[in-house]
Amino acid sequence: MEINNNISSTIPLVDIVLVFCYVFSFYVIGPLTSSVIIALPLMFCCLYKKKWGYCLLLELKNSFIVRIFISQWLLIGIAVFYSCLHLTMELEYIKVLIAQMFHFICGIFIIIYLKYQKQYTTLKIEQTIIWAFLVQSIIQLIAMSIPSFAHFILYFSRAHDLQDAYGGGVRGLALSSGVGWSLGLAYGLIYIVFVKRYLLSGVNMKSTLIGILLLMGTIFAGRTGFVGACLGGIFFIISNQLSYRTKLMFVLKILLGVILFFLCIYFLFPSMTEHLVDNVFPFAFEPFYKMYYNDEFSTSSTDRLEEMWRVSTSVEEILYGSGSFIDTITGAYYKHIDIGILRNLFYWGIGGYILLIIYQLILIAPIKYNKIQRVSHFNMFFYKLLIIVYLFLLECKAVTIGLNKMTFSVIFLIAYFYFDEIHSKKYIAELR
């Protein structure tokens, strides 16, 4: 297949929709998600069109694809073994792994389309993923301001409990199957990608507006996203491709843009302002509210997190696990703990958890320096490092490493095109 070297910086809407449907994988009909539905026609093309079929065969031989596939089967096999060993016959963990494998297979067909039909590169896929999150931010802003639209979104997100818990117009507004933890987690990851893709090459009005929209989306997605925003900010500050004056000006532009946005809301939509002040801001900026009123920088979730870390454990559970991911009687999390580290240790001990970590590192491994990127060794090192740090840091709060479908989608798409770019003829020609 020929590769087009003159790829336009604009992204066709169909590409954004395709990536949006894959990453957010919202419900469409029954258990069928958007990721499955968009993969089906591409699958038929591979079965009935010779060129597409040839592309599929090439990807099935791709060493990166093969490593992921083998790792997933290995994890499923070991999970079954642990369930049998502990006589729990626990299927929940295995279901999560199988669901991710099906999602991975759907991703292969999407990659075939983007790579061979659209000649995608790493820069293009990073850009498209960011734009998919911008669309999600716009959807959340519309859902916040128009209750009927928010109600319509519920058909695809099924987040009734989350919307009801926060009084409506605060959370559960996204067009996504995961509108709680997963959405906030994914938004945080995107900040790191955003800095690498848009800010290292220079700051302009476009990148400023993108940053503002991402912040707006994070307010409704979850506070977890702000952890990624902080890491993205650190990445931006320590990067060696921009002057400190440029960095300072960008931060000031972002702050000014956010202030202007809320001023416009205040003067044009007073009722919306009341909703933001009374409902949205107390949730999004809860630690600052607590700091002001109670002299305590914390949230209800961090308070609960602190309690969960005090759970009683045994040496045997840490070493060998218990084969339990959920309480089979109540259906709640095992020991009512949702900390990722502890849930994995409780399930299959330190040995199984190490294998899961290796699987996550295999996914991230291709993200590294290459000359096509025009990004310095230093910046690429920190790009990869901060992605790893972010995932491991958030694993201390909830299940993240290796198992979160939304972050898997983002990392898989980006890592694949890094792998492909490094191993392509185009890269070899560039080195010469």
C-alpha positions as CSV (number, residue, x, y, z in Angstrom):
1,M,0.0,0.0,0.0
2,E,1.3,3.5,-0.9
3,I,1.6,6.1,1.8
4,N,0.6,9.6,1.2
5,N,3.2,12.0,2.6
6,N,1.1,15.1,2.1
7,I,-1.5,14.5,4.7
8,S,-3.8,17.5,5.4
9,S,-3.9,18.9,8.9
10,T,-7.7,18.9,8.7
11,I,-9.5,15.8,9.9
12,P,-12.6,14.5,8.0
13,L,-15.7,14.3,10.2
14,V,-16.1,10.6,9.5
15,D,-12.7,9.9,11.1
16,I,-13.6,11.8,14.2
17,V,-16.9,9.9,14.4
18,L,-15.1,6.6,13.9
19,V,-12.6,7.3,16.7
20,F,-15.2,8.8,18.9
21,C,-17.4,5.7,18.6
22,Y,-14.5,3.4,19.3
23,V,-13.0,5.2,22.3
24,F,-16.3,6.0,24.1
25,S,-18.0,2.8,23.0
26,F,-21.5,4.0,24.0
27,Y,-24.5,1.7,24.0
28,V,-26.7,1.6,20.9
29,I,-29.0,-1.4,21.0
30,G,-29.1,-3.6,24.0
31,P,-25.6,-4.8,24.9
32,L,-24.2,-3.7,21.5
33,T,-21.9,-0.7,21.7
34,S,-20.8,1.8,19.1
35,S,-17.4,0.2,18.8
36,V,-18.9,-3.1,17.7
37,I,-21.3,-1.5,15.3
38,I,-18.7,0.6,13.5
39,A,-16.3,-2.4,13.3
40,L,-18.9,-4.7,11.6
41,P,-19.0,-3.0,8.2
42,L,-15.2,-2.8,8.2
43,M,-15.1,-6.5,9.1
44,F,-17.3,-7.3,6.1
45,C,-15.0,-5.3,3.8
46,C,-12.1,-7.4,5.0
47,L,-14.0,-10.6,4.3
48,Y,-15.4,-9.7,0.9
49,K,-12.8,-7.2,-0.6
50,K,-9.5,-8.7,-1.6
51,K,-7.4,-5.6,-0.8
52,W,-9.0,-5.3,2.6
53,G,-8.5,-9.0,3.3
54,Y,-4.8,-8.7,2.4
55,C,-4.5,-5.7,4.9
56,L,-6.2,-7.9,7.6
57,L,-3.7,-10.7,7.0
58,L,-0.8,-8.2,7.3
59,E,-2.1,-6.9,10.6
60,L,-2.7,-10.4,12.0
61,K,1.0,-10.9,11.4
62,N,2.0,-7.6,13.0
63,S,4.2,-8.4,16.0
64,F,2.6,-5.7,18.2
65,I,-0.9,-7.0,17.5
66,V,0.3,-10.6,18.2
67,R,1.9,-9.6,21.5
68,I,-1.3,-8.0,22.7
69,F,-3.4,-10.9,21.6
70,I,-1.1,-13.5,23.3
71,S,-1.0,-11.4,26.5
72,Q,-4.8,-11.2,26.7
73,W,-5.2,-14.9,26.2
74,L,-2.5,-15.5,28.8
75,L,-4.3,-13.3,31.3
76,I,-7.6,-14.9,30.7
77,G,-6.1,-18.4,31.1
78,I,-4.4,-17.5,34.4
79,A,-7.6,-15.7,35.7
80,V,-9.5,-19.0,35.0
81,F,-6.8,-20.9,36.8
82,Y,-6.9,-18.6,39.9
83,S,-10.7,-18.9,40.1
84,C,-10.5,-22.7,40.0
85,L,-7.6,-22.8,42.4
86,H,-9.5,-20.8,45.0
87,L,-12.8,-22.6,44.2
88,T,-14.5,-19.2,43.8
89,M,-15.5,-19.8,40.1
90,E,-15.4,-16.0,39.9
91,L,-16.3,-14.8,36.3
92,E,-16.4,-11.0,36.7
93,Y,-12.7,-10.5,36.2
94,I,-12.6,-12.9,33.3
95,K,-15.6,-11.1,31.7
96,V,-13.6,-7.8,31.9
97,L,-10.7,-9.4,30.1
98,I,-12.9,-11.0,27.4
99,A,-14.7,-7.7,26.8
100,Q,-11.4,-6.0,26.3
101,M,-10.3,-8.6,23.9
102,F,-13.4,-8.1,21.8
103,H,-12.8,-4.3,21.9
104,F,-9.2,-4.9,20.8
105,I,-10.4,-6.9,17.8
106,C,-12.8,-4.1,16.9
107,G,-9.8,-1.8,17.1
108,I,-7.9,-3.8,14.6
109,F,-10.5,-3.2,11.9
110,I,-10.6,0.5,12.7
111,I,-6.8,0.6,12.4
112,I,-7.0,-1.1,9.0
113,Y,-9.3,1.7,7.8
114,L,-7.3,4.5,9.2
115,K,-3.9,3.1,8.1
116,Y,-4.6,1.8,4.6
117,Q,-7.5,3.9,3.5
118,K,-6.6,7.2,5.2
119,Q,-2.8,6.8,5.5
120,Y,-2.8,7.8,9.2
121,T,0.4,8.7,11.2
122,T,1.0,9.1,14.9
123,L,0.4,12.9,14.7
124,K,-2.8,12.3,12.8
125,I,-4.2,9.8,15.3
126,E,-3.2,11.9,18.3
127,Q,-5.0,14.8,16.7
128,T,-8.1,12.8,15.9
129,I,-8.4,11.4,19.4
130,I,-8.1,14.9,20.9
131,W,-10.8,16.1,18.6
132,A,-13.0,13.2,19.6
133,F,-12.7,14.5,23.2
134,L,-13.5,18.0,22.1
135,V,-16.7,16.7,20.6
136,Q,-17.4,15.0,23.9
137,S,-16.8,18.3,25.8
138,I,-19.3,20.1,23.5
139,I,-21.9,17.3,24.0
140,Q,-21.5,17.7,27.8
141,L,-21.9,21.5,27.6
142,I,-25.1,21.1,25.6
143,A,-26.4,18.4,27.9
144,M,-25.7,20.7,30.9
145,S,-27.7,23.6,29.4
146,I,-30.5,21.6,27.8
147,P,-32.2,19.0,30.1
148,S,-34.1,17.4,27.2
149,F,-30.8,16.7,25.4
150,A,-29.3,15.3,28.6
151,H,-32.3,13.0,28.9
152,F,-31.7,11.8,25.3
153,I,-28.1,11.1,26.0
154,L,-29.2,8.8,28.8
155,Y,-30.5,6.3,26.2
156,F,-26.9,5.7,25.1
157,S,-25.0,6.2,28.3
158,R,-27.5,4.5,30.7
159,A,-26.1,6.8,33.5
160,H,-29.4,7.4,35.3
161,D,-28.0,6.7,38.7
162,L,-25.0,9.1,38.2
163,Q,-27.3,11.9,36.9
164,D,-29.7,11.4,39.8
165,A,-27.0,11.3,42.4
166,Y,-25.7,14.8,41.5
167,G,-29.1,16.3,40.8
168,G,-28.9,16.4,37.0
169,G,-26.8,18.6,34.8
170,V,-23.6,17.8,36.7
171,R,-22.4,14.3,35.8
172,G,-23.5,11.5,33.5
173,L,-23.8,14.0,30.6
174,A,-21.4,12.3,28.2
175,L,-22.2,10.1,25.2
176,S,-20.2,7.2,26.5
177,S,-20.7,3.8,28.2
178,G,-18.4,4.9,31.0
179,V,-19.4,8.3,32.3
180,G,-17.9,8.1,35.8
181,W,-14.4,7.0,36.6
182,S,-13.5,5.9,33.1
183,L,-14.4,9.3,31.5
184,G,-12.5,11.4,34.0
185,L,-9.5,9.0,33.8
186,A,-9.5,9.3,30.0
187,Y,-9.7,13.1,30.0
188,G,-6.7,13.2,32.3
189,L,-4.7,11.0,29.8
190,I,-5.7,13.3,26.9
191,Y,-4.0,16.3,28.6
192,I,-0.6,14.6,28.2
193,V,-1.4,13.8,24.6
194,F,-2.6,17.3,24.0
195,V,0.7,18.9,25.3
196,K,2.8,16.6,23.1
197,R,0.6,17.0,20.0
198,Y,-0.3,20.7,20.1
199,L,1.9,22.6,22.5
200,L,5.5,21.3,21.9
201,S,5.4,22.7,18.3
202,G,4.2,26.1,19.4
203,V,1.3,27.9,21.0
204,N,-1.5,29.6,19.1
205,M,-5.1,30.5,19.3
206,K,-6.2,27.0,18.1
207,S,-4.3,25.2,20.8
208,T,-5.6,27.7,23.4
209,L,-9.2,27.0,22.5
210,I,-8.6,23.3,22.5
211,G,-7.2,23.5,26.0
212,I,-10.2,25.6,27.2
213,L,-12.6,23.1,25.8
214,L,-10.8,20.1,27.4
215,L,-11.0,21.9,30.7
216,M,-14.8,22.5,30.2
217,G,-15.3,18.8,29.5
218,T,-13.3,17.7,32.5
219,I,-15.5,19.8,34.9
220,F,-18.4,17.4,34.0
221,A,-16.4,14.3,33.4
222,G,-14.8,14.0,36.9
223,R,-12.1,15.5,39.1
224,T,-9.8,12.6,38.2
225,G,-9.1,14.4,34.9
226,F,-7.5,17.3,36.7
227,V,-4.7,15.0,37.9
228,G,-3.9,14.4,34.2
229,A,-4.1,18.2,33.6
230,C,-1.5,18.7,36.4
231,L,0.8,16.1,34.8
232,G,0.2,17.7,31.4
233,G,1.1,21.1,32.9
234,I,4.4,19.6,34.3
235,F,5.1,18.2,30.9
236,F,4.5,21.5,29.3
237,I,6.8,23.3,31.8
238,I,9.7,20.9,31.6
239,S,9.6,20.5,27.8
240,N,12.7,21.9,26.1
241,Q,11.2,23.1,22.8
242,L,9.5,26.3,23.9
243,S,10.7,29.4,25.8
244,Y,9.4,30.0,29.4
245,R,7.9,33.3,28.1
246,T,5.8,31.3,25.6
247,K,4.7,28.9,28.3
248,L,3.7,31.6,30.6
249,M,1.7,33.4,27.9
250,F,-0.2,30.2,27.1
251,V,-1.1,29.6,30.8
252,L,-2.3,33.2,31.0
253,K,-4.4,32.8,27.8
254,I,-6.0,29.7,29.2
255,L,-6.9,31.4,32.4
256,L,-8.2,34.4,30.6
257,G,-10.2,32.2,28.2
258,V,-11.9,30.4,31.1
259,I,-12.7,33.6,32.8
260,L,-14.2,35.1,29.6
261,F,-16.2,32.0,29.0
262,F,-17.9,32.1,32.4
263,L,-18.4,35.8,32.2
264,C,-20.3,35.3,28.9
265,I,-22.4,32.6,30.6
266,Y,-23.0,34.9,33.6
267,F,-24.3,37.8,31.4
268,L,-26.1,35.8,28.7
269,F,-27.5,32.9,30.7
270,P,-28.1,33.9,34.3
271,S,-30.1,30.7,35.1
272,M,-27.2,28.6,33.9
273,T,-24.9,30.6,36.0
274,E,-27.0,29.7,39.1
275,H,-26.8,26.1,38.2
276,L,-23.0,26.2,37.8
277,V,-22.5,28.0,41.1
278,D,-24.9,25.9,43.1
279,N,-24.3,22.5,41.6
280,V,-21.4,22.1,39.2
281,F,-18.6,24.1,40.9
282,P,-19.1,22.5,44.3
283,F,-18.6,19.1,42.7
284,A,-15.8,20.0,40.3
285,F,-13.8,22.1,42.8
286,E,-14.8,20.4,46.0
287,P,-11.3,20.4,47.5
288,F,-11.1,24.2,47.2
289,Y,-14.5,24.6,48.7
290,K,-13.5,22.5,51.6
291,M,-10.3,24.4,52.0
292,Y,-12.2,27.7,52.2
293,Y,-15.0,26.5,54.5
294,N,-13.3,23.8,56.6
295,D,-9.5,24.4,56.2
296,E,-9.2,20.9,54.7
297,F,-8.0,20.2,51.2
298,S,-9.9,16.9,50.4
299,T,-13.0,15.5,48.7
300,S,-15.5,12.9,49.7
301,S,-13.9,10.4,47.4
302,T,-10.4,10.9,48.9
303,D,-11.8,10.6,52.4
304,R,-13.4,7.3,51.3
305,L,-10.2,6.3,49.6
306,E,-8.2,6.8,52.8
307,E,-10.7,4.5,54.6
308,M,-10.3,1.8,52.0
309,W,-6.5,1.8,52.3
310,R,-7.0,0.7,55.9
311,V,-8.7,-2.6,54.9
312,S,-7.4,-5.7,56.7
313,T,-5.2,-7.9,54.5
314,S,-3.2,-11.1,55.0
315,V,0.2,-12.1,53.6
316,E,-1.5,-15.0,51.8
317,E,-3.9,-12.6,50.0
318,I,-1.0,-10.4,48.9
319,L,1.1,-13.4,47.7
320,Y,-1.6,-15.7,46.2
321,G,-4.8,-13.7,46.1
322,S,-8.2,-15.0,47.0
323,G,-9.7,-15.5,43.5
324,S,-12.4,-12.9,44.4
325,F,-13.0,-9.7,42.4
326,I,-16.5,-9.1,43.7
327,D,-18.6,-10.4,46.6
328,T,-20.6,-13.2,44.9
329,I,-23.4,-12.8,47.5
330,T,-24.0,-9.1,47.4
331,G,-22.5,-8.3,44.0
332,A,-20.5,-5.5,45.6
333,Y,-16.7,-5.1,45.2
334,Y,-14.8,-7.6,47.2
335,K,-14.4,-6.2,50.8
336,H,-16.1,-3.0,49.4
337,I,-12.7,-1.9,48.0
338,D,-12.4,-0.2,44.6
339,I,-8.6,0.6,44.8
340,G,-7.0,-0.9,41.7
341,I,-3.9,-2.2,43.4
342,L,-5.8,-3.9,46.2
343,R,-8.5,-5.4,44.0
344,N,-5.9,-7.0,41.8
345,L,-3.9,-8.3,44.7
346,F,-7.0,-9.7,46.3
347,Y,-7.9,-11.5,43.1
348,W,-4.6,-13.1,42.0
349,G,-1.9,-11.9,44.3
350,I,1.4,-10.3,43.4
351,G,2.3,-12.8,40.6
352,G,-0.9,-12.2,38.6
353,Y,-0.7,-8.4,39.2
354,I,2.9,-8.3,37.8
355,L,1.7,-10.0,34.7
356,L,-1.1,-7.4,34.3
357,I,1.5,-4.6,34.7
358,I,3.7,-6.3,32.1
359,Y,0.7,-6.3,29.7
360,Q,0.1,-2.6,30.3
361,L,3.8,-1.9,29.6
362,I,3.6,-4.0,26.4
363,L,0.8,-1.7,25.2
364,I,2.8,1.5,25.9
365,A,6.2,0.2,24.7
366,P,6.1,1.4,21.1
367,I,5.6,5.1,22.2
368,K,9.2,6.3,21.8
369,Y,11.4,8.7,19.9
370,N,11.6,8.7,16.1
371,K,12.9,11.2,13.7
372,I,9.6,11.7,11.8
373,Q,8.0,13.1,15.0
374,R,10.4,16.1,15.2
375,V,10.1,15.9,18.9
376,S,13.3,15.8,21.0
377,H,14.5,12.6,22.9
378,F,13.9,14.5,26.1
379,N,10.3,15.3,25.4
380,M,9.4,11.9,24.1
381,F,11.0,10.3,27.2
382,F,8.8,12.4,29.4
383,Y,5.7,11.9,27.2
384,K,6.0,8.1,27.7
385,L,7.0,8.4,31.4
386,L,4.1,10.6,32.3
387,I,1.6,8.3,30.6
388,I,3.0,5.4,32.8
389,V,3.1,7.6,35.9
390,Y,-0.5,8.7,35.4
391,L,-1.8,5.2,35.0
392,F,0.1,3.9,38.0
393,L,-0.9,6.9,40.1
394,L,-4.6,6.5,39.4
395,E,-4.3,2.7,40.0
396,C,-4.0,3.8,43.6
397,K,-7.6,5.0,43.4
398,A,-9.5,2.6,41.2
399,V,-8.9,-0.2,38.6
400,T,-6.8,1.4,35.8
401,I,-3.8,-0.6,34.7
402,G,-4.5,-3.0,31.8
403,L,-8.3,-3.2,32.5
404,N,-9.8,0.2,31.7
405,K,-11.4,0.0,28.3
406,M,-11.3,3.8,27.5
407,T,-7.6,4.3,28.3
408,F,-6.8,1.1,26.5
409,S,-8.5,2.5,23.4
410,V,-6.5,5.7,23.5
411,I,-3.2,4.0,24.2
412,F,-3.7,1.2,21.8
413,L,-4.5,3.5,18.8
414,I,-1.5,5.8,19.6
415,A,1.0,3.1,20.3
416,Y,0.0,1.1,17.2
417,F,0.8,4.0,14.9
418,Y,4.1,4.7,16.8
419,F,5.0,1.0,16.2
420,D,4.0,1.2,12.6
421,E,5.8,4.5,11.9
422,I,9.1,3.1,13.4
423,H,8.9,-0.1,11.4
424,S,7.6,1.4,8.1
425,K,9.6,2.0,5.0
426,K,8.9,5.6,5.4
427,Y,10.9,5.7,8.6
428,I,13.8,3.8,7.1
429,A,13.9,6.3,4.2
430,E,13.9,9.2,6.7
431,L,16.9,7.7,8.5
432,R,18.8,7.5,5.3
